Amino acid sequence: MSTLIESPAPAATAPGTRTGRAWAVAGAVAGAAGVAAIQLSLKIDSVYNPDIADDPAKQAADLATHKGVMTAMHITLMVATVLIPVFAAGLARRLRTGTPAGSLLPAVAASGLALTAVAGLMGAGLDTEFLFGLGEKGMTDELALVYGHWLSTIPWLWVGAGLSGVAVAVAAVRHRALPRWIGWVSAVLGGITLLFGISPLQYMAGFTGPVWLLVVALGFTLGDRKA
């Protein structure tokens, strides 16, 4: 009887094995791009300008002068949007190396960032139509003003990053799965972001969420031996 020879299965990656930091670099770039997108959004203030608050036509005309800023915001927001899932996948893998088997923390951390990426995608979802349509025939003042409000609200929905931050904090502080300083930074910035997102002041999460992502991703890039 012939002997059946089977090829050995690939060895699994041992917990704590270095697997590269590209995912962490992606997170740092996403965080920086997110901060930039929020700052650019602040410059698109036509619908909040008190000097033209009672004149929709002037508001719409002023909004059309911000196309350069809108384009820059679109690019930075979309860079963050496409890189956040990369960081989320790496973060989940990193958390699995230090949290108990079956822990929900890796999935919760990744899911919160996925929500953030979806908000970024939705925030940029009207850009093509309005960037080319503002100031053109057929674009009503009312539609233009809706777009102005859209740019100042949807991209600011970073509550998912707050959820991720709290999950990272629990993993670091309770399970010591990560450097403790990453845990405490996540507890503060992630907790504030989550509370802002839950409250009626939900857009304030846009100020702290990208900063949390930037700081923590830099921490994994530069200061985490197991990243």
One Martini backbone bead per residue (centre of mass of N, CA, C, O) as a GRO file, in nm:
protein
  227
    1MET     BB    1   0.095   0.038   0.024
    2SER     BB    2   0.072   0.352  -0.025
    3THR     BB    3   0.198   0.652   0.078
    4LEU     BB    4   0.055   0.937   0.210
    5ILE     BB    5   0.156   1.259   0.113
    6GLU     BB    6   0.158   1.558   0.296
    7SER     BB    7   0.146   1.880   0.310
    8PRO     BB    8   0.234   2.111   0.507
    9ALA     BB    9   0.110   2.338   0.696
   10PRO     BB   10   0.106   2.650   0.754
   11ALA     BB   11   0.234   2.850   0.972
   12ALA     BB   12   0.140   3.023   1.225
   13THR     BB   13   0.122   3.320   1.364
   14ALA     BB   14   0.263   3.432   1.625
   15PRO     BB   15   0.226   3.588   1.896
   16GLY     BB   16   0.400   3.899   1.843
   17THR     BB   17   0.469   3.901   1.562
   18ARG     BB   18   0.613   4.062   1.321
   19THR     BB   19   0.407   4.235   1.045
   20GLY     BB   20   0.428   4.525   1.029
   21ARG     BB   21   0.346   4.900   0.970
   22ALA     BB   22   0.154   4.991   0.740
   23TRP     BB   23  -0.116   5.022   0.895
   24ALA     BB   24  -0.015   5.253   1.081
   25VAL     BB   25   0.060   5.453   0.862
   26ALA     BB   26  -0.223   5.468   0.744
   27GLY     BB   27  -0.345   5.592   1.004
   28ALA     BB   28  -0.175   5.850   1.011
   29VAL     BB   29  -0.267   5.958   0.738
   30ALA     BB   30  -0.568   5.956   0.803
   31GLY     BB   31  -0.554   6.152   1.041
   32ALA     BB   32  -0.430   6.392   0.888
   33ALA     BB   33  -0.654   6.406   0.674
   34GLY     BB   34  -0.885   6.452   0.874
   35VAL     BB   35  -0.786   6.717   0.989
   36ALA     BB   36  -0.780   6.868   0.719
   37ALA     BB   37  -1.081   6.836   0.645
   38ILE     BB   38  -1.191   6.993   0.887
   39GLN     BB   39  -1.043   7.261   0.834
   40LEU     BB   40  -1.166   7.304   0.553
   41SER     BB   41  -1.463   7.311   0.640
   42LEU     BB   42  -1.438   7.583   0.802
   43LYS     BB   43  -1.403   7.758   0.527
   44ILE     BB   44  -1.707   7.665   0.458
   45ASP     BB   45  -1.922   7.949   0.556
   46SER     BB   46  -2.170   8.061   0.395
   47VAL     BB   47  -2.422   7.947   0.575
   48TYR     BB   48  -2.284   8.124   0.842
   49ASN     BB   49  -2.289   8.407   0.737
   50PRO     BB   50  -2.418   8.695   0.879
   51ASP     BB   51  -2.405   8.895   0.625
   52ILE     BB   52  -2.590   8.657   0.441
   53ALA     BB   53  -2.828   8.507   0.594
   54ASP     BB   54  -3.085   8.657   0.420
   55ASP     BB   55  -2.929   8.552   0.136
   56PRO     BB   56  -2.927   8.287  -0.068
   57ALA     BB   57  -2.785   8.398  -0.320
   58LYS     BB   58  -2.522   8.487  -0.174
   59GLN     BB   59  -2.453   8.217  -0.054
   60ALA     BB   60  -2.427   8.061  -0.319
   61ALA     BB   61  -2.211   8.244  -0.446
   62ASP     BB   62  -2.000   8.204  -0.222
   63LEU     BB   63  -1.976   7.897  -0.242
   64ALA     BB   64  -1.859   7.901  -0.543
   65THR     BB   65  -1.568   8.021  -0.432
   66HIS     BB   66  -1.488   7.720  -0.282
   67LYS     BB   67  -1.378   7.493  -0.479
   68GLY     BB   68  -1.087   7.451  -0.388
   69VAL     BB   69  -1.151   7.362  -0.099
   70MET     BB   70  -1.342   7.132  -0.174
   71THR     BB   71  -1.133   6.964  -0.324
   72ALA     BB   72  -0.938   6.928  -0.086
   73MET     BB   73  -1.146   6.795   0.098
   74HIS     BB   74  -1.209   6.553  -0.074
   75ILE     BB   75  -0.926   6.429  -0.081
   76THR     BB   76  -0.873   6.404   0.224
   77LEU     BB   77  -1.128   6.244   0.295
   78MET     BB   78  -1.067   6.000   0.099
   79VAL     BB   79  -0.800   5.918   0.217
   80ALA     BB   80  -0.914   5.847   0.492
   81THR     BB   81  -1.133   5.644   0.398
   82VAL     BB   82  -0.929   5.428   0.259
   83LEU     BB   83  -0.731   5.394   0.525
   84ILE     BB   84  -0.899   5.309   0.770
   85PRO     BB   85  -0.945   5.001   0.705
   86VAL     BB   86  -0.647   4.928   0.727
   87PHE     BB   87  -0.616   5.001   1.023
   88ALA     BB   88  -0.844   4.826   1.132
   89ALA     BB   89  -0.719   4.553   1.057
   90GLY     BB   90  -0.454   4.589   1.216
   91LEU     BB   91  -0.581   4.642   1.493
   92ALA     BB   92  -0.726   4.374   1.524
   93ARG     BB   93  -0.471   4.200   1.509
   94ARG     BB   94  -0.325   4.331   1.748
   95LEU     BB   95  -0.544   4.268   1.964
   96ARG     BB   96  -0.541   3.951   1.936
   97THR     BB   97  -0.247   3.924   2.078
   98GLY     BB   98  -0.371   4.039   2.386
   99THR     BB   99  -0.642   3.917   2.397
  100PRO     BB  100  -0.876   3.721   2.468
  101ALA     BB  101  -1.030   3.466   2.363
  102GLY     BB  102  -1.321   3.603   2.213
  103SER     BB  103  -1.293   3.890   2.202
  104LEU     BB  104  -1.463   4.198   2.107
  105LEU     BB  105  -1.254   4.430   2.070
  106PRO     BB  106  -1.150   4.402   1.777
  107ALA     BB  107  -1.431   4.434   1.641
  108VAL     BB  108  -1.510   4.706   1.764
  109ALA     BB  109  -1.271   4.872   1.662
  110ALA     BB  110  -1.322   4.815   1.358
  111SER     BB  111  -1.621   4.909   1.342
  112GLY     BB  112  -1.586   5.206   1.419
  113LEU     BB  113  -1.404   5.271   1.173
  114ALA     BB  114  -1.609   5.190   0.960
  115LEU     BB  115  -1.810   5.413   1.028
  116THR     BB  116  -1.618   5.644   0.962
  117ALA     BB  117  -1.578   5.575   0.662
  118VAL     BB  118  -1.875   5.606   0.583
  119ALA     BB  119  -1.898   5.904   0.660
  120GLY     BB  120  -1.686   5.998   0.456
  121LEU     BB  121  -1.827   5.897   0.202
  122MET     BB  122  -2.087   6.062   0.246
  123GLY     BB  123  -1.950   6.345   0.268
  124ALA     BB  124  -1.845   6.302  -0.053
  125GLY     BB  125  -2.109   6.219  -0.229
  126LEU     BB  126  -2.174   6.530  -0.363
  127ASP     BB  127  -1.927   6.658  -0.509
  128THR     BB  128  -1.946   6.619  -0.814
  129GLU     BB  129  -2.214   6.768  -0.863
  130PHE     BB  130  -2.134   7.045  -0.713
  131LEU     BB  131  -1.857   7.128  -0.819
  132PHE     BB  132  -1.988   7.145  -1.124
  133GLY     BB  133  -2.272   7.311  -1.042
  134LEU     BB  134  -2.182   7.555  -0.919
  135GLY     BB  135  -2.308   7.840  -1.088
  136GLU     BB  136  -2.501   7.687  -1.261
  137LYS     BB  137  -2.739   7.601  -1.455
  138GLY     BB  138  -2.992   7.455  -1.233
  139MET     BB  139  -2.875   7.569  -0.965
  140THR     BB  140  -3.008   7.617  -0.680
  141ASP     BB  141  -2.993   7.774  -0.386
  142GLU     BB  142  -3.107   7.551  -0.206
  143LEU     BB  143  -2.912   7.327  -0.293
  144ALA     BB  144  -2.650   7.470  -0.217
  145LEU     BB  145  -2.716   7.491   0.089
  146VAL     BB  146  -2.730   7.193   0.147
  147TYR     BB  147  -2.434   7.143   0.074
  148GLY     BB  148  -2.311   7.329   0.286
  149HIS     BB  149  -2.423   7.164   0.527
  150TRP     BB  150  -2.305   6.889   0.455
  151LEU     BB  151  -1.997   6.972   0.484
  152SER     BB  152  -2.064   7.061   0.806
  153THR     BB  153  -2.146   6.748   0.904
  154ILE     BB  154  -2.088   6.454   0.797
  155PRO     BB  155  -1.763   6.463   0.822
  156TRP     BB  156  -1.806   6.489   1.158
  157LEU     BB  157  -1.875   6.171   1.198
  158TRP     BB  158  -1.662   6.035   1.461
  159VAL     BB  159  -1.791   5.826   1.664
  160GLY     BB  160  -1.653   5.557   1.582
  161ALA     BB  161  -1.372   5.638   1.693
  162GLY     BB  162  -1.464   5.642   1.986
  163LEU     BB  163  -1.527   5.343   2.007
  164SER     BB  164  -1.241   5.251   1.939
  165GLY     BB  165  -1.096   5.398   2.169
  166VAL     BB  166  -1.233   5.245   2.401
  167ALA     BB  167  -1.139   4.963   2.317
  168VAL     BB  168  -0.838   5.027   2.340
  169ALA     BB  169  -0.840   5.105   2.636
  170VAL     BB  170  -0.930   4.833   2.749
  171ALA     BB  171  -0.700   4.663   2.630
  172ALA     BB  172  -0.468   4.824   2.776
  173VAL     BB  173  -0.568   4.851   3.080
  174ARG     BB  174  -0.692   4.563   3.139
  175HIS     BB  175  -0.503   4.362   2.933
  176ARG     BB  176  -0.226   4.468   2.826
  177ALA     BB  177  -0.213   4.474   2.491
  178LEU     BB  178  -0.093   4.764   2.527
  179PRO     BB  179   0.027   5.045   2.564
  180ARG     BB  180  -0.069   5.249   2.814
  181TRP     BB  181  -0.068   5.527   2.671
  182ILE     BB  182  -0.269   5.445   2.453
  183GLY     BB  183  -0.499   5.395   2.649
  184TRP     BB  184  -0.521   5.685   2.775
  185VAL     BB  185  -0.559   5.840   2.513
  186SER     BB  186  -0.816   5.678   2.435
  187ALA     BB  187  -0.985   5.748   2.682
  188VAL     BB  188  -0.993   6.050   2.625
  189LEU     BB  189  -1.040   6.091   2.315
  190GLY     BB  190  -1.247   5.864   2.278
  191GLY     BB  191  -1.447   5.950   2.496
  192ILE     BB  192  -1.508   6.232   2.388
  193THR     BB  193  -1.601   6.145   2.108
  194LEU     BB  194  -1.835   5.966   2.202
  195LEU     BB  195  -1.992   6.181   2.362
  196PHE     BB  196  -2.033   6.375   2.133
  197GLY     BB  197  -2.178   6.172   1.937
  198ILE     BB  198  -2.423   6.120   2.132
  199SER     BB  199  -2.474   6.398   2.136
  200PRO     BB  200  -2.601   6.696   2.000
  201LEU     BB  201  -2.273   6.753   1.958
  202GLN     BB  202  -2.164   6.552   1.726
  203TYR     BB  203  -1.962   6.733   1.549
  204MET     BB  204  -1.728   6.754   1.763
  205ALA     BB  205  -1.592   6.480   1.689
  206GLY     BB  206  -1.416   6.607   1.451
  207PHE     BB  207  -1.186   6.718   1.642
  208THR     BB  208  -1.093   6.434   1.797
  209GLY     BB  209  -1.088   6.180   1.617
  210PRO     BB  210  -0.839   6.238   1.428
  211VAL     BB  211  -0.638   6.275   1.661
  212TRP     BB  212  -0.651   5.995   1.773
  213LEU     BB  213  -0.562   5.850   1.518
  214LEU     BB  214  -0.288   5.986   1.485
  215VAL     BB  215  -0.158   5.922   1.761
  216VAL     BB  216  -0.198   5.613   1.767
  217ALA     BB  217  -0.064   5.546   1.496
  218LEU     BB  218   0.211   5.661   1.578
  219GLY     BB  219   0.249   5.469   1.812
  220PHE     BB  220   0.256   5.210   1.638
  221THR     BB  221   0.490   5.305   1.451
  222LEU     BB  222   0.713   5.400   1.695
  223GLY     BB  223   0.609   5.247   2.003
  224ASP     BB  224   0.547   4.938   1.899
  225ARG     BB  225   0.693   4.627   1.908
  226LYS     BB  226   0.424   4.453   1.799
  227ALA     BB  227   0.333   4.595   1.519
   0.00000   0.00000   0.00000
